[in-house]
Amino acid sequence: MHVSVLREAARRQPFVPFTLRMNDGREFYVPHPDYLAVARRTVIYSDPASDREIFLEPVLIASLEPAPPANDAHAPTGDNP
């Protein structure tokens, strides 16, 4: 995925939470723009559940999908579904 798409989603006003789906099936829920940093060739995801940073290759991100509200029990939490 091109970083401009990620950057646009993170800067959207008002912000809409979204899920990043990776080519290998992992999912990363982004509840707030502070949980994602987008550089030219790297995306850094800060997992709110474990408070760890995960470096992602943009080319391996398969999709970006709007997510249900964070208080939804079915909202993705980070690594694997």
N, C-alpha and C positions, 0 to 999 in steps of 0.2 A: 504494500500500500504506500502511496506517496505521502511523504511527511506533511505536505501542505493540507491534505485531508484531515490528518490527525490534529494538526495545529488549529485548523478552523473549528473542529469539533470541541477542542479544549477551550477555545476563546469565545465560543458562542454565547450571546447574551439574549435572553437569560440562558444560563447553562442548563443543558439537558444531560443527565447521567447516561452513560453508554457502556457497552461491553465490547472489548476487543476480543475477537476470536482468532486464534492462531491456526496455521496450517496443520499443526499436530493435534488439534482438538482442545488445547488449553483455552481457558477463558479468563479475562481480567476485567473486573467490574471497576469502572471509574466513576465514583459517586460525586466527585468535586474536581475542578481543574487543578487543584494543588497536588493531586495524586499522579499527575502525568507531566513529564518534561520531554519536550520534543526538540531534538537537535537535527543537524543535516542528515546524519546517517545512523542515529541511535534514538531509541525511545526508552526513557527510564520510567518505570511504573513503581509507585510506592504502594505496597499492599496494605490496606487499612486493617486487615485482620491480623497480620503478623508483624507489621511495621518494618518490613524488609524491602529493599530496593531490588528490582528485577530489570535487567537490561534486555531490551527486545530489539530484534532486527526488523525494521519496517517492512522489508520485502517478505517476511514470514507472517505478516498479519493478513489474514484472509478476509476479514470483514470487521466493520464497525457498526454496531446496531444500538439504537436507543434502548435503554433498559427500563424495567419497571422501577417504581420508587424504591429507595433503599429500605424502607420499612416493610417491603414485601418479603415474605419468608422464602420466596422462590428466586430472589435476586442472586445472581452469581456472586461468589465471595472472593475469588482470586485464581487459584491454580486450576485444578481439574474439577469438572462438574460433579 
